[in-house]
Amino acid sequence: MPKLSHFNARGEAHMVDVGGKEATHRRARAEGRIVMHADTLALIQQGTHAKGDVLGIARVAGIMAAKRTAELIPLCHPLALSHIEIEFELLSDGAEYLSGVHCTASAETHGPTGVEMEALIAVEVALATVYDMCKAADRGMTLTAIRLMEKSGGKSGPWQRSG
């Protein structure tokens, strides 16, 4: 059974020592969505939201969050990211709370540890920013299905979500 790497032999929390690990190209992709009323999505699509370009601001927020992940997650290593990409897809069903925004974040670095946390935090903060900007119109929005989709690089090699 695998052990949790953020605990030492005495069971105390610690930052994993990555000093001896080989620096490799590492990439991770995460996704999530925010579900909302169709009318709220229409505000985003039309660009008529009073606060401005909702997805543009959410994209910048996600990028900023990825760069500051180590400040948010206590045992996460600060990384020099080489690339962050945030993409949005509008999901329009027209039914109550079946519309929304799907977010995908990809993070890359060349280093001794992975970028899974940076991709996940980018998605979470980008979607929370959409919530913040649209909450006056729709407080019932729900962030959901935030998850790692794939990662590559490092000793453990590639991993991809199945199904």
DSSP file (Angstrom, degrees, kcal/mol; ACC not computed):
  #  RESIDUE AA STRUCTURE BP1 BP2  ACC     N-H-->O    O-->H-N    N-H-->O    O-->H-N    TCO  KAPPA ALPHA  PHI   PSI    X-CA   Y-CA   Z-CA
    1    1 A M              0   0    0      0, 0.0     0, 0.0     0, 0.0     0, 0.0   0.000 360.0 360.0 360.0 132.9    0.0    0.0    0.0
    2    2 A P        -     0   0    0      0, 0.0     2,-0.3     0, 0.0     0, 0.0  -0.313 360.0-135.1 -67.5 151.8    1.4    3.4   -0.9
    3    3 A K        -     0   0    0      1,-0.0     2,-0.5     2,-0.0     3,-0.0  -0.697  23.3-100.0-104.7 160.7    2.3    5.8    1.9
    4    4 A L    >   -     0   0    0     -2,-0.3     3,-1.0     1,-0.1    -1,-0.0  -0.688  28.3-152.4 -80.0 123.3    1.5    9.5    2.2
    5    5 A S  T 3  S+     0   0    0     -2,-0.5    -1,-0.1     1,-0.2    -2,-0.0   0.625  84.4  70.0 -76.3 -13.6    4.7   11.4    1.2
    6    6 A H  T 3  S+     0   0    0     10,-0.1     8,-2.0     7,-0.1     2,-0.4   0.221  88.8  74.4 -92.3  17.1    4.0   14.5    3.3
    7    7 A F  B <  S-A   13   0A   0     -3,-1.0     6,-0.2     6,-0.2     2,-0.0  -0.994  72.4-141.0-127.4 137.0    4.6   12.7    6.6
    8    8 A N    >   -     0   0    0      4,-2.6     3,-2.1    -2,-0.4    -4,-0.1  -0.149  43.5 -81.9 -83.1-174.9    7.9   11.6    8.0
    9    9 A A  T 3  S+     0   0    0      1,-0.3    -1,-0.1     2,-0.1    -2,-0.0   0.749 131.6  53.6 -62.5 -24.2    8.7    8.4    9.9
   10   10 A R  T 3  S-     0   0    0      2,-0.1    -1,-0.3     3,-0.0     3,-0.1   0.411 120.5-108.0 -90.0   1.9    7.3    9.9   13.1
   11   11 A G  S <  S+     0   0    0     -3,-2.1     2,-0.3     1,-0.3    -2,-0.1   0.623  73.3 140.4  82.5  13.7    4.0   10.8   11.4
   12   12 A E        -     0   0    0      1,-0.1    -4,-2.6     0, 0.0    -1,-0.3  -0.681  58.4-107.7 -91.5 143.0    4.8   14.5   11.4
   13   13 A A  B     +A    7   0A   0     -2,-0.3     2,-0.3    -6,-0.2    -6,-0.2  -0.439  50.2 161.1 -66.2 138.7    3.9   16.7    8.4
   14   14 A H        -     0   0    0     -8,-2.0     2,-0.5    -2,-0.1    61,-0.1  -0.982  44.9 -99.0-153.4 160.9    6.9   17.8    6.4
   15   15 A M        -     0   0    0     -2,-0.3    61,-0.1     1,-0.1    -9,-0.1  -0.735  49.3-110.8 -83.0 128.9    7.8   19.2    3.0
   16   16 A V        -     0   0    0     -2,-0.5     2,-0.8    59,-0.4   -10,-0.1  -0.340  27.4-120.1 -61.0 135.5    9.0   16.4    0.8
   17   17 A D        +     0   0    0      1,-0.2     3,-0.2     2,-0.0    -1,-0.1  -0.707  40.3 165.8 -79.9 110.9   12.7   16.6   -0.1
   18   18 A V    >   +     0   0    0     -2,-0.8     3,-1.4     1,-0.1    -1,-0.2   0.269  43.4 108.1-106.8   9.3   13.0   16.9   -3.8
   19   19 A G  T 3  S+     0   0    0      1,-0.3    -1,-0.1     3,-0.0    -2,-0.0   0.799  82.6  42.5 -58.5 -32.3   16.6   18.0   -3.8
   20   20 A G  T 3  S+     0   0    0     -3,-0.2    -1,-0.3     2,-0.1     2,-0.2   0.433  91.6 107.8 -95.2   0.8   17.9   14.7   -5.2
   21   21 A K  S <  S-     0   0    0     -3,-1.4     2,-0.2     1,-0.1    92,-0.1  -0.523  76.2-107.2 -82.7 147.0   15.2   14.2   -7.8
   22   22 A E        -     0   0    0     -2,-0.2     2,-0.5    90,-0.1    89,-0.1  -0.489  29.5-121.4 -72.4 135.9   16.0   14.6  -11.5
   23   23 A A        +     0   0    0     -2,-0.2     2,-0.3    87,-0.1    -1,-0.1  -0.680  44.9 163.9 -77.7 124.7   14.6   17.8  -13.1
   24   24 A T  E     -B  111   0B   0     87,-2.5    87,-2.2    -2,-0.5     2,-0.5  -0.884  47.9 -85.0-134.3 166.2   12.3   16.8  -16.0
   25   25 A H  E     -B  110   0B   0     -2,-0.3     2,-0.4    85,-0.2    85,-0.2  -0.638  52.6-169.5 -72.3 124.2    9.6   18.5  -18.1
   26   26 A R  E     +B  109   0B   0     83,-3.1    83,-2.1    -2,-0.5     2,-0.3  -0.948  11.0 177.0-124.5 139.8    6.4   18.2  -16.2
   27   27 A R  E     -BC 108 152B   0    125,-1.8   125,-2.6    -2,-0.4     2,-0.3  -0.990   4.0-178.6-141.0 145.1    2.9   18.9  -17.3
   28   28 A A  E     -BC 107 151B   0     79,-2.1    79,-2.5    -2,-0.3     2,-0.4  -0.995   8.5-161.6-144.1 147.3   -0.5   18.6  -15.7
   29   29 A R  E     +BC 106 150B   0    121,-2.5   120,-3.2    -2,-0.3   121,-1.7  -0.998  13.0 177.0-131.5 130.5   -4.0   19.3  -16.9
   30   30 A A  E     -BC 105 148B   0     75,-2.5    75,-2.4    -2,-0.4     2,-0.3  -0.858   5.6-166.9-126.7 162.1   -7.0   19.8  -14.6
   31   31 A E  E     +BC 104 147B   0    116,-2.5   116,-2.6    -2,-0.3     2,-0.3  -0.944  13.7 153.5-144.6 166.1  -10.7   20.6  -15.2
   32   32 A G  E     -B  103   0B   0     71,-1.8    71,-3.2    -2,-0.3     2,-0.3  -0.957  21.7-137.5-174.4 177.0  -13.8   21.7  -13.4
   33   33 A R  E     -BC 102 144B   0    111,-2.3   111,-2.9    -2,-0.3     2,-0.5  -0.981   7.5-141.9-147.8 159.7  -17.1   23.6  -14.0
   34   34 A I  E     -BC 101 143B   0     67,-2.3    67,-2.3    -2,-0.3     2,-0.4  -0.997  21.7-150.9-122.5 127.6  -19.4   26.1  -12.6
   35   35 A V  E     +BC 100 142B   0    107,-2.7   107,-1.9    -2,-0.5     2,-0.3  -0.793  27.4 155.4-101.9 139.7  -23.1   25.4  -13.1
   36   36 A M  E     -B   99   0B   0     63,-3.2    63,-1.1    -2,-0.4    62,-0.3  -0.917  45.9 -68.3-152.8 172.0  -25.6   28.3  -13.3
   37   37 A H     >  -     0   0    0     -2,-0.3     4,-1.9    60,-0.2     3,-0.4  -0.377  45.9-119.2 -63.4 148.7  -28.9   29.6  -14.5
   38   38 A A  H  > S+     0   0    0      1,-0.2     4,-2.2     2,-0.2    -1,-0.1   0.847 114.8  58.2 -58.9 -35.1  -29.1   30.0  -18.3
   39   39 A D  H  > S+     0   0    0      2,-0.2     4,-1.5     1,-0.2    -1,-0.2   0.861 104.6  50.4 -64.8 -35.3  -29.8   33.8  -17.8
   40   40 A T  H  > S+     0   0    0     -3,-0.4     4,-1.6     2,-0.2    -2,-0.2   0.921 109.6  49.9 -68.7 -43.8  -26.5   34.1  -15.9
   41   41 A L  H  X S+     0   0    0     -4,-1.9     4,-2.9     1,-0.2    -2,-0.2   0.887 106.1  57.4 -60.5 -38.5  -24.6   32.4  -18.7
   42   42 A A  H  X S+     0   0    0     -4,-2.2     4,-2.7     1,-0.2     6,-0.3   0.888 102.9  53.8 -60.7 -39.0  -26.3   34.7  -21.2
   43   43 A L  H  X>S+     0   0    0     -4,-1.5     5,-1.1     2,-0.2     4,-0.8   0.914 111.6  45.4 -60.1 -42.2  -24.8   37.7  -19.3
   44   44 A I  H ><5S+     0   0    0     -4,-1.6     3,-0.5     2,-0.2    -2,-0.2   0.938 114.7  47.7 -65.9 -47.4  -21.3   36.1  -19.6
   45   45 A Q  H 3<5S+     0   0    0     -4,-2.9    -2,-0.2     1,-0.2    -1,-0.2   0.902 113.1  46.8 -61.4 -44.0  -21.8   35.3  -23.3
   46   46 A Q  H 3<5S-     0   0    0     -4,-2.7    -1,-0.2    -5,-0.2    -2,-0.2   0.639 101.5-131.5 -76.8 -13.7  -23.2   38.7  -24.3
   47   47 A G  T <<5S+     0   0    0     -4,-0.8    -3,-0.2    -3,-0.5    -4,-0.1   0.739  72.4 122.5  69.7  21.3  -20.4   40.5  -22.4
   48   48 A T      < +     0   0    0     -5,-1.1    -4,-0.1    -6,-0.3     2,-0.1   0.295  28.6 129.7 -99.5   9.4  -23.1   42.7  -20.8
   49   49 A H    >   -     0   0    0     -6,-0.8     3,-1.8     3,-0.3    85,-0.1  -0.429  64.8-128.3 -65.1 137.4  -22.2   41.9  -17.3
   50   50 A A  T 3  S+     0   0    0      1,-0.3    -1,-0.1    -2,-0.1     3,-0.1   0.770 106.6  55.9 -59.9 -27.8  -21.8   45.1  -15.2
   51   51 A K  T 3  S-     0   0    0      1,-0.3     2,-0.3    82,-0.2    -1,-0.3   0.513 109.2-125.4 -86.3  -4.1  -18.3   44.0  -14.0
   52   52 A G    <   +     0   0    0     -3,-1.8     2,-1.3    81,-0.1    -1,-0.3  -0.725  68.5  12.4 105.4-150.3  -16.9   43.5  -17.5
   53   53 A D     >  -     0   0    0     -2,-0.3     4,-2.3     1,-0.2     5,-0.3  -0.541  61.4-174.1 -74.8  92.8  -15.3   40.5  -19.2
   54   54 A V  H  > S+     0   0    0     -2,-1.3     4,-2.3     1,-0.2    -1,-0.2   0.921  81.1  42.1 -57.7 -50.6  -16.0   37.8  -16.8
   55   55 A L  H  > S+     0   0    0      2,-0.2     4,-2.2     1,-0.2    -1,-0.2   0.839 112.2  54.6 -72.3 -31.8  -14.0   35.0  -18.5
   56   56 A G  H  > S+     0   0    0      2,-0.2     4,-1.8     1,-0.2    -1,-0.2   0.925 112.6  42.9 -64.1 -44.1  -11.0   37.3  -19.2
   57   57 A I  H  X S+     0   0    0     -4,-2.3     4,-2.3     1,-0.2    -2,-0.2   0.891 113.2  52.4 -69.3 -39.2  -10.7   38.3  -15.6
   58   58 A A  H  X S+     0   0    0     -4,-2.3     4,-2.4    -5,-0.3    -2,-0.2   0.874 107.1  53.8 -63.5 -37.0  -11.2   34.7  -14.5
   59   59 A R  H  X S+     0   0    0     -4,-2.2     4,-2.2     2,-0.2    -2,-0.2   0.940 110.1  45.7 -62.2 -47.6   -8.4   33.6  -16.8
   60   60 A V  H  X S+     0   0    0     -4,-1.8     4,-2.7     1,-0.2    -2,-0.2   0.902 111.7  52.6 -63.2 -40.6   -6.0   36.1  -15.3
   61   61 A A  H  X S+     0   0    0     -4,-2.3     4,-2.5     1,-0.2    -1,-0.2   0.911 109.0  49.9 -61.3 -42.6   -7.1   35.1  -11.8
   62   62 A G  H  X S+     0   0    0     -4,-2.4     4,-2.2     2,-0.2    -1,-0.2   0.901 111.4  48.3 -62.9 -41.7   -6.4   31.4  -12.6
   63   63 A I  H  X S+     0   0    0     -4,-2.2     4,-1.9     2,-0.2    -2,-0.2   0.936 112.5  48.4 -63.9 -46.5   -2.9   32.2  -13.9
   64   64 A M  H  X S+     0   0    0     -4,-2.7     4,-0.9     1,-0.2    -2,-0.2   0.901 111.0  51.4 -60.6 -40.7   -2.1   34.3  -10.9
   65   65 A A  H >< S+     0   0    0     -4,-2.5     3,-0.8     1,-0.2    -1,-0.2   0.909 106.5  53.0 -64.6 -42.3   -3.3   31.5   -8.6
   66   66 A A  H >< S+     0   0    0     -4,-2.2     3,-1.1     1,-0.3     4,-0.2   0.901 107.7  52.3 -59.3 -39.9   -1.2   28.9  -10.3
   67   67 A K  H 3< S+     0   0    0     -4,-1.9    -1,-0.3     1,-0.2    -2,-0.2   0.721 115.6  41.1 -68.1 -21.0    1.9   31.1   -9.8
   68   68 A R  T XX S+     0   0    0     -4,-0.9     3,-1.6    -3,-0.8     4,-0.7   0.140  75.3 118.4-114.2  18.8    1.1   31.4   -6.0
   69   69 A T  H X> S+     0   0    0     -3,-1.1     4,-2.5     1,-0.3     3,-1.6   0.874  71.3  59.2 -55.0 -42.1    0.0   27.9   -5.3
   70   70 A A  H 34 S+     0   0    0      1,-0.3    -1,-0.3    -4,-0.2     6,-0.2   0.735 102.0  55.5 -63.4 -21.0    2.9   27.3   -2.8
   71   71 A E  H <4 S+     0   0    0     -3,-1.6    -1,-0.3     1,-0.1    -2,-0.2   0.683 114.6  39.3 -80.7 -18.2    1.5   30.3   -0.7
   72   72 A L  H << S+     0   0    0     -3,-1.6    -2,-0.2    -4,-0.7    -3,-0.1   0.784 111.3  54.8-100.1 -34.3   -1.9   28.6   -0.5
   73   73 A I  S >< S-     0   0    0     -4,-2.5     3,-1.9     1,-0.1    -1,-0.2  -0.911  79.2-144.4-106.4 112.4   -1.0   24.9    0.0
   74   74 A P  T 3  S+     0   0    0      0, 0.0    -1,-0.1     0, 0.0   -59,-0.1   0.775  92.6  33.6 -53.0 -39.9    1.3   24.6    3.0
   75   75 A L  T 3  S+     0   0    0      2,-0.1   -59,-0.4   -61,-0.1     2,-0.3   0.234  89.9 116.8-104.6  15.3    3.6   21.8    1.9
   76   76 A C    <   -     0   0    0     -3,-1.9    -3,-0.1    -6,-0.2   -61,-0.0  -0.656  65.9-121.4 -84.9 136.1    3.6   22.6   -1.8
   77   77 A H        -     0   0    0     -2,-0.3     2,-0.3     1,-0.1    -7,-0.1  -0.519  24.8-113.2 -74.8 139.9    7.0   23.5   -3.3
   78   78 A P        -     0   0    0      0, 0.0     2,-0.3     0, 0.0    -1,-0.1  -0.599  42.4-161.7 -69.4 132.9    7.3   26.9   -5.0
   79   79 A L        -     0   0    0     -2,-0.3     2,-1.0   -12,-0.2    -9,-0.1  -0.879  26.5-128.8-121.2 149.5    7.8   26.3   -8.7
   80   80 A A        -     0   0    0     -2,-0.3    30,-0.5    30,-0.1     2,-0.2  -0.836  36.7-151.8 -90.7  98.8    9.1   28.3  -11.6
   81   81 A L  E     -D  109   0B   0     -2,-1.0    28,-0.3     1,-0.1     3,-0.1  -0.519  17.8-168.7 -76.4 137.6    6.3   27.7  -14.1
   82   82 A S  E    S+     0   0B   0     26,-2.5     2,-0.3     1,-0.3    27,-0.2   0.654  72.1   7.7 -96.7 -19.1    7.1   27.8  -17.8
   83   83 A H  E     -D  108   0B   0     25,-1.4    25,-2.3     2,-0.0     2,-0.4  -0.945  51.9-178.2-163.7 138.8    3.6   27.9  -19.0
   84   84 A I  E     -D  107   0B   0     -2,-0.3     2,-0.4    23,-0.2    23,-0.2  -0.993  10.7-176.6-134.9 132.7    0.0   28.2  -17.8
   85   85 A E  E     -D  106   0B   0     21,-2.5    21,-2.6    -2,-0.4     2,-0.5  -0.996   5.1-168.9-132.6 131.2   -3.0   28.0  -20.1
   86   86 A I  E     -D  105   0B   0     -2,-0.4     2,-0.4    19,-0.2    19,-0.2  -0.975   8.4-176.2-119.5 127.3   -6.6   28.5  -19.0
   87   87 A E  E     -D  104   0B   0     17,-2.9    17,-2.5    -2,-0.5     2,-0.4  -0.945   7.3-158.8-124.1 146.2   -9.5   27.6  -21.4
   88   88 A F  E     -D  103   0B   0     -2,-0.4     2,-0.4    15,-0.2    15,-0.2  -0.951   4.9-169.1-123.5 144.0  -13.2   28.1  -21.0
   89   89 A E  E     -D  102   0B   0     13,-2.4    13,-3.2    -2,-0.4     2,-0.4  -0.999  21.9-132.8-129.2 129.4  -16.1   26.4  -22.8
   90   90 A L  E     -D  101   0B   0     -2,-0.4     2,-0.7    11,-0.2    11,-0.2  -0.687  14.9-155.5 -83.8 131.7  -19.6   27.7  -22.4
   91   91 A L  E     -D  100   0B   0      9,-3.4     9,-2.6    -2,-0.4     2,-0.6  -0.910  14.2-176.9-111.1 106.4  -22.2   24.9  -21.6
   92   92 A S        +     0   0    0     -2,-0.7     7,-0.1     7,-0.2    -2,-0.0  -0.903  24.9 145.9-114.4 113.8  -25.6   26.0  -22.7
   93   93 A D        -     0   0    0     -2,-0.6    -1,-0.2     2,-0.2     3,-0.1   0.640  47.8-138.2-110.7 -27.9  -28.6   23.7  -22.0
   94   94 A G        +     0   0    0      1,-0.3   -56,-0.2     0, 0.0     2,-0.1   0.129  67.0 111.9  89.1 -21.8  -31.2   26.3  -21.4
   95   95 A A  S >> S-     0   0    0      1,-0.1     3,-1.7   -58,-0.1     4,-0.5  -0.467  85.9 -78.3 -83.1 158.3  -32.7   24.4  -18.5
   96   96 A E  T 34 S-     0   0    0      1,-0.3   -59,-0.2     2,-0.1    -1,-0.1  -0.368 112.1  -7.3 -60.0 125.3  -32.4   25.7  -14.9
   97   97 A Y  T 34 S+     0   0    0    -61,-0.2    -1,-0.3    -2,-0.2   -60,-0.2   0.785 107.9  99.2  55.7  35.3  -28.9   25.0  -13.5
   98   98 A L  T <4  +     0   0    0     -3,-1.7     2,-0.2   -62,-0.3    -2,-0.1   0.365  66.5  81.6-117.7  -3.5  -27.8   22.9  -16.5
   99   99 A S  E  <  +B   36   0B   0    -63,-1.1   -63,-3.2    -4,-0.5     2,-0.3  -0.593  58.2 116.3 -93.0 160.7  -25.9   25.8  -18.1
  100  100 A G  E     -BD  35  91B   0     -9,-2.6    -9,-3.4   -65,-0.3     2,-0.4  -0.993  56.7 -72.5 172.0-163.9  -22.4   26.8  -17.1
  101  101 A V  E     -BD  34  90B   0    -67,-2.3   -67,-2.3    -2,-0.3     2,-0.4  -0.993  28.5-152.9-128.3 127.7  -18.8   27.2  -17.8
  102  102 A H  E     -BD  33  89B   0    -13,-3.2   -13,-2.4    -2,-0.4     2,-0.4  -0.861  16.2-162.1 -98.0 133.0  -16.2   24.4  -18.1
  103  103 A C  E     -BD  32  88B   0    -71,-3.2   -71,-1.8    -2,-0.4     2,-0.4  -0.956  10.1-173.4-120.9 135.4  -12.6   25.4  -17.3
  104  104 A T  E     -BD  31  87B   0    -17,-2.5   -17,-2.9    -2,-0.4     2,-0.4  -0.994   5.0-169.7-123.9 133.8   -9.4   23.5  -18.2
  105  105 A A  E     -BD  30  86B   0    -75,-2.4   -75,-2.5    -2,-0.4     2,-0.4  -0.988   2.9-168.5-125.0 132.5   -6.0   24.6  -16.9
  106  106 A S  E     -BD  29  85B   0    -21,-2.6   -21,-2.5    -2,-0.4     2,-0.4  -0.969   7.3-173.0-117.2 135.0   -2.7   23.2  -18.1
  107  107 A A  E     -BD  28  84B   0    -79,-2.5   -79,-2.1    -2,-0.4     2,-0.3  -0.964   1.7-175.0-128.2 144.7    0.5   23.9  -16.2
  108  108 A E  E     +BD  27  83B   0    -25,-2.3   -26,-2.5    -2,-0.4   -25,-1.4  -0.982  10.3 155.4-139.3 150.9    4.1   23.2  -17.2
  109  109 A T  E     -BD  26  81B   0    -83,-2.1   -83,-3.1    -2,-0.3     2,-0.5  -0.957  37.7-126.4-156.8 168.5    7.6   23.4  -15.6
  110  110 A H  E     +B   25   0B   0    -30,-0.5   -85,-0.2    -2,-0.3   -30,-0.1  -0.953  66.9  96.8-119.9 107.5   11.0   21.9  -15.8
  111  111 A G  E    S-B   24   0B   0    -87,-2.2   -87,-2.5    -2,-0.5    43,-0.1  -0.947  83.4 -77.6-171.5-173.3   11.9   20.7  -12.4
  112  112 A P  S    S+     0   0    0      0, 0.0     2,-0.3     0, 0.0   -90,-0.1   0.442 104.1  44.9 -88.8  -0.6   12.1   18.0   -9.7
  113  113 A T  S    S-     0   0    0    -89,-0.1   -87,-0.1   -92,-0.1   -89,-0.1  -0.976  85.0 -99.0-144.7 157.8    8.4   18.0   -8.7
  114  114 A G        -     0   0    0     -2,-0.3     3,-0.2     1,-0.1     4,-0.1  -0.048  11.9-136.8 -78.1 173.1    5.1   18.0  -10.5
  115  115 A V     >  +     0   0    0     -8,-0.2     4,-1.9     1,-0.1     5,-0.2   0.014  65.6 115.8-117.5  23.6    2.6   20.8  -11.3
  116  116 A E  H  > S+     0   0    0      1,-0.2     4,-2.3     2,-0.2     5,-0.2   0.918  78.6  49.5 -60.7 -43.9   -0.7   19.0  -10.5
  117  117 A M  H  > S+     0   0    0      1,-0.2     4,-2.8     2,-0.2     5,-0.2   0.879 108.0  53.9 -65.3 -37.6   -1.5   21.4   -7.6
  118  118 A E  H  > S+     0   0    0      2,-0.2     4,-1.9     1,-0.2    -1,-0.2   0.903 110.3  46.7 -64.1 -40.7   -0.9   24.4   -9.8
  119  119 A A  H  X S+     0   0    0     -4,-1.9     4,-1.8     2,-0.2    -2,-0.2   0.919 114.6  47.2 -67.1 -42.9   -3.3   23.1  -12.5
  120  120 A L  H  X S+     0   0    0     -4,-2.3     4,-2.5     1,-0.2    -2,-0.2   0.923 112.9  47.6 -64.3 -45.2   -6.0   22.3   -9.8
  121  121 A I  H  X S+     0   0    0     -4,-2.8     4,-2.7     1,-0.2     5,-0.3   0.877 108.3  56.2 -65.6 -36.9   -5.6   25.6   -8.0
  122  122 A A  H  X S+     0   0    0     -4,-1.9     4,-2.2    -5,-0.2    -1,-0.2   0.926 110.3  44.8 -59.6 -44.9   -5.8   27.5  -11.4
  123  123 A V  H  X S+     0   0    0     -4,-1.8     4,-2.5     2,-0.2     5,-0.3   0.946 113.8  49.5 -63.2 -48.7   -9.2   25.8  -12.1
  124  124 A E  H  X S+     0   0    0     -4,-2.5     4,-2.2     1,-0.2    -2,-0.2   0.916 115.2  42.1 -60.0 -45.3  -10.6   26.4   -8.6
  125  125 A V  H  X S+     0   0    0     -4,-2.7     4,-2.0     2,-0.2    -1,-0.2   0.881 112.5  53.6 -73.5 -36.7   -9.7   30.1   -8.5
  126  126 A A  H  X S+     0   0    0     -4,-2.2     4,-1.7    -5,-0.3    -2,-0.2   0.938 114.1  42.7 -60.7 -45.1  -10.8   30.8  -12.1
  127  127 A L  H  X S+     0   0    0     -4,-2.5     4,-2.2     1,-0.2    -2,-0.2   0.874 111.6  53.6 -70.5 -36.7  -14.2   29.3  -11.4
  128  128 A A  H  X S+     0   0    0     -4,-2.2     4,-2.7    -5,-0.3    -1,-0.2   0.842 106.7  54.3 -64.8 -31.6  -14.4   31.0   -8.0
  129  129 A T  H  X S+     0   0    0     -4,-2.0     4,-2.5     2,-0.2    -2,-0.2   0.894 105.4  51.6 -67.9 -40.6  -13.8   34.3   -9.9
  130  130 A V  H  X S+     0   0    0     -4,-1.7     4,-1.6     2,-0.2    -2,-0.2   0.938 111.4  49.0 -58.7 -45.2  -16.7   33.6  -12.2
  131  131 A Y  H  X S+     0   0    0     -4,-2.2     4,-1.5     1,-0.2     3,-0.5   0.949 110.7  49.7 -57.7 -49.9  -18.8   33.0   -9.1
  132  132 A D  H  < S+     0   0    0     -4,-2.7     4,-0.3     1,-0.2     3,-0.3   0.892 112.9  46.3 -58.5 -41.9  -17.6   36.2   -7.5
  133  133 A M  H  < S+     0   0    0     -4,-2.5    -1,-0.2     1,-0.2   -82,-0.2   0.752 122.4  34.9 -74.7 -23.0  -18.3   38.3  -10.6
  134  134 A C  H >X S+     0   0    0     -4,-1.6     4,-1.6    -3,-0.5     3,-1.5   0.419  84.0 101.6-111.2  -0.2  -21.8   36.8  -11.2
  135  135 A K  T 3< S+     0   0    0     -4,-1.5    -1,-0.1     1,-0.3    -2,-0.1   0.774  75.2  62.8 -62.5 -26.6  -23.0   36.2   -7.6
  136  136 A A  T 34 S+     0   0    0     -4,-0.3    -1,-0.3     1,-0.2     3,-0.2   0.820 113.0  37.1 -65.9 -28.1  -25.3   39.3   -7.7
  137  137 A A  T <4 S+     0   0    0     -3,-1.5    -2,-0.2     1,-0.2    -1,-0.2   0.726 135.8  12.8 -91.4 -24.8  -27.2   37.7  -10.5
  138  138 A D    ><  +     0   0    0     -4,-1.6     3,-0.9    -7,-0.2    -1,-0.2  -0.667  51.2 173.7-159.8  91.2  -27.1   34.1   -9.3
  139  139 A R  T 3  S+     0   0    0      1,-0.2    -4,-0.1    -2,-0.2    -1,-0.1   0.603  77.7  72.2 -76.9 -10.7  -26.0   33.0   -5.8
  140  140 A G  T 3   +     0   0    0     -5,-0.1    -1,-0.2     2,-0.1  -105,-0.1   0.330  65.8 130.5 -88.8   8.1  -27.0   29.4   -6.4
  141  141 A M    <   -     0   0    0     -3,-0.9     2,-0.4   -10,-0.1  -105,-0.2  -0.254  44.8-149.7 -59.7 151.1  -24.1   28.7   -8.8
  142  142 A T  E     -C   35   0B   0   -107,-1.9  -107,-2.7     2,-0.0     2,-0.4  -0.988   9.7-146.1-131.1 126.3  -22.1   25.5   -8.0
  143  143 A L  E     +C   34   0B   0     -2,-0.4     2,-0.3  -109,-0.2  -109,-0.2  -0.762  39.7 161.9 -83.4 134.7  -18.5   24.7   -8.6
  144  144 A T  E     +C   33   0B   0   -111,-2.9  -111,-2.3    -2,-0.4    -2,-0.0  -0.963  35.9  27.3-152.0 163.7  -18.2   21.0   -9.4
  145  145 A A  E     +     0   0B   0     -2,-0.3     2,-0.6     1,-0.2    -1,-0.1   0.801  61.2 170.0  53.0  40.1  -16.1   18.2  -10.8
  146  146 A I  E     +     0   0B   0   -114,-0.1     2,-0.3  -113,-0.1  -114,-0.2  -0.726  20.2 141.7 -81.9 121.0  -12.8   19.8  -10.2
  147  147 A R  E     -C   31   0B   0   -116,-2.6  -116,-2.5    -2,-0.6     2,-0.3  -0.997  56.3 -98.7-160.2 154.7  -10.2   17.1  -10.9
  148  148 A L  E     -C   30   0B   0     -2,-0.3  -118,-0.3  -118,-0.2     3,-0.1  -0.633  30.1-176.7 -75.8 134.0   -6.8   16.2  -12.3
  149  149 A M  E     -     0   0B   0   -120,-3.2    12,-3.1     1,-0.4     2,-0.3   0.780  60.8 -16.8-102.0 -38.1   -7.1   14.8  -15.8
  150  150 A E  E     -CE  29 160B   0   -121,-1.7  -121,-2.5    10,-0.2    -1,-0.4  -0.988  50.6-169.7-163.6 158.7   -3.5   14.0  -16.6
  151  151 A K  E     -CE  28 159B   0      8,-2.4     8,-2.6    -2,-0.3     2,-0.3  -0.983   6.9-172.0-148.6 153.9    0.1   14.5  -15.7
  152  152 A S  E     +C   27   0B   0   -125,-2.6  -125,-1.8    -2,-0.3     2,-0.1  -0.971  40.5  49.4-144.7 160.3    3.4   13.7  -17.2
  153  153 A G        +     0   0    0     -2,-0.3     4,-0.2     1,-0.2     3,-0.2  -0.088  65.4  69.3  97.1 162.0    7.1   13.8  -16.3
  154  154 A G  S >  S-     0   0    0   -129,-0.2     3,-1.0     1,-0.2    -1,-0.2  -0.101  96.2 -56.2  84.7 176.1    9.0   12.6  -13.3
  155  155 A K  T 3  S+     0   0    0      1,-0.3    -1,-0.2  -133,-0.1    -2,-0.0   0.827 131.4  55.5 -63.3 -35.7    9.9    9.2  -12.0
  156  156 A S  T 3  S-     0   0    0     -3,-0.2    -1,-0.3     1,-0.2    -2,-0.1   0.639  98.6-152.9 -77.8 -11.7    6.3    8.0  -11.8
  157  157 A G    <   -     0   0    0     -3,-1.0    -1,-0.2    -4,-0.2     2,-0.1  -0.228  40.0 -11.5  76.7-164.7    5.8    8.8  -15.5
  158  158 A P        -     0   0    0      0, 0.0     2,-0.3     0, 0.0    -6,-0.2  -0.356  54.9-174.6 -75.5 151.5    2.5    9.6  -17.2
  159  159 A W  E     -E  151   0B   0     -8,-2.6    -8,-2.4    -2,-0.1     2,-0.4  -0.991   1.1-176.5-141.0 139.5   -0.9    9.3  -15.6
  160  160 A Q  E     -E  150   0B   0     -2,-0.3   -10,-0.2   -10,-0.2     2,-0.2  -0.999  30.7-113.0-139.9 137.3   -4.3    9.8  -17.3
  161  161 A R        -     0   0    0    -12,-3.1     2,-0.5    -2,-0.4   -12,-0.0  -0.448  30.8-143.1 -64.9 134.3   -7.8    9.7  -15.8
  162  162 A S              0   0    0      1,-0.2    -1,-0.0    -2,-0.2     0, 0.0  -0.866 360.0 360.0-101.0 135.1   -9.8    6.8  -17.3
  163  163 A G              0   0    0     -2,-0.5    -1,-0.2     0, 0.0    -2,-0.0   0.451 360.0 360.0  75.8 360.0  -13.5    7.3  -17.9
